[in-house]
Amino acid sequence: MALRGLSANKLRAGLTMLGIIIGTGAVIALMAVGQGAQAEISSQIEGIGSNLIFVMPGQLTQGHSPMGPQSLRIINPLTVQDAEALADAGRAPHIAAVAPQVQRGGTVAARGQSVSIPVVGTTSGFEFVRNTHTQFGQYFTVSDENSAERVALLGATTATDLFGDAESALGETVRIDRVPFRVVGVLESKGGQGFGGSGDSQVIIPLSTMFRTIAGSATARSALGRQQQVNLIFASAVDEASTDAATSEITAILRERHDIKYEEDDFSVASQKDILGAANQITNVLTVFLGAIAGISLLVGGIGIMNIMLVSVTERTREIGIRKAVGARRSDILWQFLIESIVLSVLGGVIGIALGSGIAAAVYQLAKFRTVVTAQSVALAVGFSMAVGLFFGIYPASRASNLHPIDALRYE
C-alpha cells in the first residue's frame, strides 16, 4: 500500500528523494576522499622505510618559530660515532641497521644539463633502512665508503633530467658542485613523497665522500678522524614488535654517550609507528569532519521528506477517514505513512550510494587522487538515511493516525 501510494505521485516522490540522494552521495564521496587521503599517507609513511626510527639532534621545545609552535633546540649534535654505537648489536640487539645522513643542497650537472637538488651523504645501510633500491646498477659498497670513492646514486627523475634515459646514466660522470662523480646506480622511482620531498629528485653519495668533498668546508674537513656531525640518524628495528625496545635502546645509548645523567635528552627519537599514528589521527578527524558536513545535506533531505509527508497527509485526509471507518487501527495508519517515509529515504540512499561511488571514481580518474569507498561508509550512509526517514516520518505518520474518522470524512 505504501508503494502504491508513492507510485501514484511519482514526480513528488522523486523530488522528495532528491535531498536524500544528494546527501547520501555527498557522504559517500567525501568519506571516500578522506579514506583515500588516509590510505595514501599511510602508504607513503610505510614506504619510507622498514620499521623506521628517526633520531634527530636537539629537543622539541614549545615556543614561537617560523616553523610553528614546536622547534628543535639543539644542544649537542649527532655524530657518525653515535650512529656506530647504535649499530653495535651487543648494545642494541633490537636494531637491525643504522644509517647516518648528511644532507645539503647542491647543483648536479652533466651533458650540459644541471639541476639543483638535495645531495645526501649516507652509508650502504641506507638501502635497507629507507627501503630504497636501485632500478639500474647497484648501491655503493662498504669498500667505497672506506676509501671515500667518488661514486653516486641518482634518483629516477634526476637521471632522466640529466641524461634523457635513466639506464643510460650508468657509468657516466656527473659533477656535484663541480666535483666529478661516477654514476653506479639509478634508484627505483617512488613518486612524489610528502615526507622530505621526492626521493626521485636527489643524489646519494657515500658519507665519507660527503665529508671530504661536497661538505668541503673547513669545519667538515677538520672533523675527519674526530666527531663528524650528521643531520639525522635512521635506524631500523628488527621487526615491528621490537620498535619500542629499539627506541629505548637508542635513548639509553645516546644518553650515555652525551653524558646525560639527570637532564632532559638533547636529541629526539620518533618511530615510524608514532608518525603513522599521528597521521591517522589527523586524517580520521578530517574524514569525520567531511562526513559531518555531508550529513547536513541528509538532514535537509529529511526535512524535505517531512514536509512532503505532511502535505500527503493533508491531501489524503478523506482516505484516512474511510480506512478508519472500515476498521483500520491507529497502528495501521501509522505504519502506512511511516513505511512510505522509510521507503523514500532508503531508495534515495541506494541511489545516493551509486552517485557517491561514481563521483569518487570520477575524482580518481580525473584528478588522480586516491579515493576509497569502504563498506563502513556505505553502511553508515544507508543507516543514516533510514534513520532520517524514520525520524522525520514519525510526526506526519502520527498526525495521520491521530485523525478522528468523522473529522477526516468531513474534510474538504
MIVEX-388598 format. One record per residue (C-alpha): x, y, z; chain; residue number from 1. Coordinates in steps of 0.1 Angstrom, whole numbers, plus 5000, padded with zeros to 4 digits. Layout:
   east   north     up   mol   seq
      X       Y      Z     A   NUM
...
END
This chain:
   east   north     up   mol   seq
   5000    5000   5000     A     1
   5029    5024   5008     A     2
   5045    5016   4974     A     3
   5012    5022   4956     A     4
   5007    5055   4974     A     5
   5042    5066   4963     A     6
   5037    5054   4927     A     7
   5006    5075   4924     A     8
   5027    5106   4927     A     9
   5060    5097   4911     A    10
   5072    5132   4905     A    11
   5066    5143   4940     A    12
   5083    5111   4954     A    13
   5113    5117   4931     A    14
   5117    5153   4942     A    15
   5114    5142   4978     A    16
   5141    5116   4974     A    17
   5164    5142   4957     A    18
   5176    5156   4991     A    19
   5184    5121   5004     A    20
   5201    5112   4971     A    21
   5224    5143   4972     A    22
   5230    5139   5010     A    23
   5239    5102   5008     A    24
   5261    5108   4976     A    25
   5279    5136   4994     A    26
   5286    5114   5024     A    27
   5299    5085   5003     A    28
   5321    5108   4981     A    29
   5336    5129   5009     A    30
   5343    5100   5031     A    31
   5359    5082   5001     A    32
   5382    5113   4997     A    33
   5390    5112   5034     A    34
   5397    5075   5035     A    35
   5418    5078   5003     A    36
   5439    5105   5019     A    37
   5444    5083   5049     A    38
   5454    5053   5028     A    39
   5478    5075   5007     A    40
   5495    5090   5037     A    41
   5498    5056   5054     A    42
   5513    5041   5022     A    43
   5538    5070   5020     A    44
   5549    5066   5056     A    45
   5552    5028   5053     A    46
   5572    5032   5020     A    47
   5599    5054   5035     A    48
   5615    5025   5054     A    49
   5612    4993   5073     A    50
   5602    4997   5110     A    51
   5619    5030   5107     A    52
   5631    5051   5137     A    53
   5642    5087   5133     A    54
   5669    5102   5156     A    55
   5672    5139   5154     A    56
   5697    5163   5171     A    57
   5681    5186   5196     A    58
   5649    5185   5216     A    59
   5614    5195   5207     A    60
   5605    5226   5227     A    61
   5575    5248   5229     A    62
   5579    5283   5215     A    63
   5573    5306   5186     A    64
   5593    5300   5155     A    65
   5588    5303   5117     A    66
   5582    5265   5116     A    67
   5553    5267   5141     A    68
   5547    5262   5178     A    69
   5574    5235   5181     A    70
   5610    5238   5172     A    71
   5643    5219   5177     A    72
   5665    5233   5204     A    73
   5700    5218   5196     A    74
   5724    5214   5225     A    75
   5747    5186   5212     A    76
   5748    5175   5176     A    77
   5746    5139   5165     A    78
   5777    5123   5151     A    79
   5789    5094   5130     A    80
   5803    5079   5162     A    81
   5768    5080   5177     A    82
   5755    5060   5147     A    83
   5783    5035   5151     A    84
   5774    5030   5187     A    85
   5737    5024   5178     A    86
   5748    4998   5152     A    87
   5766    4977   5179     A    88
   5745    4946   5181     A    89
   5758    4938   5216     A    90
   5744    4971   5230     A    91
   5713    4973   5208     A    92
   5701    4938   5198     A    93
   5667    4951   5187     A    94
   5682    4974   5160     A    95
   5687    4957   5126     A    96
   5705    4985   5107     A    97
   5716    5021   5111     A    98
   5722    5048   5085     A    99
   5735    5083   5094     A   100
   5728    5111   5070     A   101
   5741    5145   5060     A   102
   5720    5165   5035     A   103
   5726    5197   5018     A   104
   5715    5214   4986     A   105
   5738    5211   4955     A   106
   5740    5216   4918     A   107
   5744    5184   4897     A   108
   5755    5188   4861     A   109
   5761    5165   4832     A   110
   5760    5168   4793     A   111
   5753    5205   4795     A   112
   5723    5200   4818     A   113
   5721    5209   4855     A   114
   5696    5206   4883     A   115
   5695    5219   4919     A   116
   5686    5190   4942     A   117
   5693    5176   4976     A   118
   5727    5159   4979     A   119
   5726    5131   5005     A   120
   5756    5116   5022     A   121
   5750    5083   5039     A   122
   5761    5047   5043     A   123
   5752    5015   5025     A   124
   5728    5007   5053     A   125
   5705    5034   5038     A   126
   5693    5009   5012     A   127
   5678    4986   5038     A   128
   5667    5012   5064     A   129
   5649    5035   5039     A   130
   5637    5007   5016     A   131
   5654    5025   4987     A   132
   5667    5001   4960     A   133
   5683    5006   4926     A   134
   5664    5001   4893     A   135
   5697    5000   4873     A   136
   5732    4994   4886     A   137
   5739    4988   4923     A   138
   5744    5006   4956     A   139
   5779    5017   4966     A   140
   5797    4993   4989     A   141
   5814    4994   5023     A   142
   5847    4994   5004     A   143
   5836    5025   4985     A   144
   5828    5041   5019     A   145
   5861    5032   5035     A   146
   5881    5046   5005     A   147
   5857    5076   5001     A   148
   5852    5068   4964     A   149
   5835    5094   4943     A   150
   5805    5073   4933     A   151
   5769    5084   4932     A   152
   5733    5071   4930     A   153
   5709    5092   4911     A   154
   5671    5095   4917     A   155
   5650    5084   4888     A   156
   5639    5119   4879     A   157
   5674    5133   4883     A   158
   5688    5106   4859     A   159
   5661    5114   4833     A   160
   5666    5151   4836     A   161
   5703    5149   4830     A   162
   5706    5120   4805     A   163
   5672    5117   4790     A   164
   5670    5080   4799     A   165
   5676    5066   4834     A   166
   5695    5035   4823     A   167
   5719    5054   4801     A   168
   5732    5073   4832     A   169
   5751    5042   4844     A   170
   5789    5047   4842     A   171
   5785    5084   4832     A   172
   5802    5112   4851     A   173
   5782    5139   4869     A   174
   5796    5170   4886     A   175
   5782    5178   4920     A   176
   5792    5213   4928     A   177
   5820    5209   4902     A   178
   5833    5177   4918     A   179
   5832    5147   4894     A   180
   5814    5115   4904     A   181
   5808    5083   4886     A   182
   5772    5071   4885     A   183
   5770    5035   4898     A   184
   5732    5032   4901     A   185
   5698    5047   4895     A   186
   5672    5044   4922     A   187
   5637    5030   4917     A   188
   5610    5056   4912     A   189
   5589    5061   4943     A   190
   5568    5090   4931     A   191
   5563    5123   4949     A   192
   5565    5116   4986     A   193
   5553    5142   5011     A   194
   5580    5134   5037     A   195
   5612    5151   5029     A   196
   5603    5158   4993     A   197
   5605    5134   4964     A   198
   5631    5107   4966     A   199
   5633    5107   4928     A   200
   5650    5141   4927     A   201
   5681    5136   4947     A   202
   5717    5122   4945     A   203
   5732    5099   4971     A   204
   5769    5095   4978     A   205
   5790    5078   5005     A   206
   5791    5097   5037     A   207
   5829    5097   5039     A   208
   5830    5112   5004     A   209
   5805    5138   5015     A   210
   5828    5149   5043     A   211
   5858    5150   5020     A   212
   5843    5168   4990     A   213
   5808    5182   4989     A   214
   5806    5193   5025     A   215
   5841    5206   5019     A   216
   5841    5235   5043     A   217
   5870    5239   5067     A   218
   5847    5227   5095     A   219
   5839    5195   5078     A   220
   5874    5188   5068     A   221
   5888    5194   5103     A   222
   5862    5169   5116     A   223
   5878    5140   5098     A   224
   5891    5115   5124     A   225
   5871    5133   5151     A   226
   5834    5138   5158     A   227
   5818    5141   5124     A   228
   5784    5157   5127     A   229
   5753    5144   5109     A   230
   5719    5159   5104     A   231
   5699    5127   5111     A   232
   5703    5091   5120     A   233
   5679    5065   5106     A   234
   5676    5032   5125     A   235
   5655    5001   5117     A   236
   5641    4978   5143     A   237
   5644    4940   5137     A   238
   5606    4938   5134     A   239
   5576    4959   5142     A   240
   5571    4944   5176     A   241
   5607    4955   5186     A   242
   5602    4992   5177     A   243
   5596    5003   5213     A   244
   5625    4982   5226     A   245
   5648    4996   5199     A   246
   5637    5032   5208     A   247
   5645    5026   5244     A   248
   5680    5012   5235     A   249
   5687    5043   5213     A   250
   5677    5066   5241     A   251
   5699    5048   5267     A   252
   5730    5047   5244     A   253
   5728    5083   5234     A   254
   5722    5095   5269     A   255
   5753    5076   5279     A   256
   5774    5089   5250     A   257
   5762    5125   5256     A   258
   5769    5122   5293     A   259
   5733    5130   5303     A   260
   5725    5119   5338     A   261
   5696    5139   5351     A   262
   5690    5165   5324     A   263
   5665    5161   5296     A   264
   5675    5144   5263     A   265
   5694    5166   5239     A   266
   5681    5145   5210     A   267
   5646    5134   5198     A   268
   5635    5099   5188     A   269
   5604    5092   5167     A   270
   5593    5059   5153     A   271
   5575    5053   5121     A   272
   5547    5039   5142     A   273
   5544    5072   5160     A   274
   5543    5092   5128     A   275
   5517    5068   5113     A   276
   5495    5070   5144     A   277
   5496    5108   5144     A   278
   5489    5110   5106     A   279
   5460    5085   5110     A   280
   5446    5106   5139     A   281
   5446    5137   5117     A   282
   5431    5120   5087     A   283
   5404    5104   5109     A   284
   5394    5139   5121     A   285
   5394    5151   5085     A   286
   5372    5121   5075     A   287
   5347    5127   5103     A   288
   5346    5164   5095     A   289
   5339    5158   5058     A   290
   5312    5132   5068     A   291
   5296    5157   5092     A   292
   5294    5183   5065     A   293
   5278    5159   5041     A   294
   5255    5148   5069     A   295
   5239    5182   5070     A   296
   5226    5176   5035     A   297
   5209    5144   5047     A   298
   5192    5164   5075     A   299
   5180    5189   5049     A   300
   5167    5160   5028     A   301
   5149    5146   5059     A   302
   5132    5179   5065     A   303
   5120    5177   5028     A   304
   5106    5143   5035     A   305
   5087    5155   5065     A   306
   5072    5185   5046     A   307
   5061    5163   5017     A   308
   5046    5137   5040     A   309
   5027    5164   5058     A   310
   5013    5176   5025     A   311
   5004    5140   5017     A   312
   4986    5136   5049     A   313
   4966    5167   5042     A   314
   4957    5156   5007     A   315
   4947    5121   5018     A   316
   4926    5131   5048     A   317
   4894    5116   5034     A   318
   4912    5084   5025     A   319
   4924    5081   5061     A   320
   4888    5087   5073     A   321
   4874    5060   5050     A   322
   4901    5035   5061     A   323
   4894    5042   5098     A   324
   4857    5039   5092     A   325
   4860    5004   5078     A   326
   4882    4992   5106     A   327
   4918    5004   5102     A   328
   4935    5007   5135     A   329
   4956    5037   5145     A   330
   4988    5015   5142     A   331
   4978    5006   5106     A   332
   4976    5042   5096     A   333
   5008    5050   5115     A   334
   5028    5022   5097     A   335
   5014    5031   5063     A   336
   5028    5066   5063     A   337
   5059    5056   5083     A   338
   5068    5029   5057     A   339
   5063    5055   5029     A   340
   5088    5078   5046     A   341
   5113    5049   5051     A   342
   5109    5037   5015     A   343
   5116    5072   5002     A   344
   5147    5075   5023     A   345
   5161    5040   5016     A   346
   5155    5043   4978     A   347
   5171    5077   4979     A   348
   5200    5063   4999     A   349
   5206    5034   4975     A   350
   5206    5058   4945     A   351
   5229    5082   4965     A   352
   5254    5054   4972     A   353
   5256    5048   4934     A   354
   5260    5085   4928     A   355
   5287    5089   4955     A   356
   5306    5059   4943     A   357
   5305    5073   4908     A   358
   5318    5107   4920     A   359
   5346    5090   4939     A   360
   5356    5071   4908     A   361
   5355    5102   4887     A   362
   5377    5121   4912     A   363
   5403    5092   4910     A   364
   5402    5091   4872     A   365
   5403    5129   4866     A   366
   5423    5143   4895     A   367
   5444    5111   4901     A   368
   5436    5115   4938     A   369
   5432    5082   4956     A   370
   5396    5075   4969     A   371
   5384    5046   4989     A   372
   5348    5036   4993     A   373
   5346    5013   5023     A   374
   5318    4990   5035     A   375
   5317    5010   5067     A   376
   5309    5043   5049     A   377
   5282    5026   5028     A   378
   5266    5011   5059     A   379
   5268    5044   5076     A   380
   5251    5062   5047     A   381
   5223    5036   5045     A   382
   5218    5035   5082     A   383
   5218    5073   5085     A   384
   5193    5077   5055     A   385
   5170    5051   5072     A   386
   5172    5069   5105     A   387
   5164    5102   5087     A   388
   5134    5087   5071     A   389
   5122    5071   5104     A   390
   5128    5103   5124     A   391
   5112    5128   5100     A   392
   5084    5104   5091     A   393
   5072    5099   5127     A   394
   5054    5132   5131     A   395
   5034    5131   5098     A   396
   5026    5094   5104     A   397
   5015    5102   5140     A   398
   4994    5131   5128     A   399
   4977    5109   5102     A   400
   4970    5081   5127     A   401
   4955    5105   5153     A   402
   4929    5120   5129     A   403
   4893    5113   5141     A   404
   4875    5093   5114     A   405
   4844    5116   5114     A   406
   4865    5148   5111     A   407
   4886    5131   5083     A   408
   4855    5121   5064     A   409
   4840    5156   5066     A   410
   4874    5172   5055     A   411
   4871    5191   5022     A   412
END
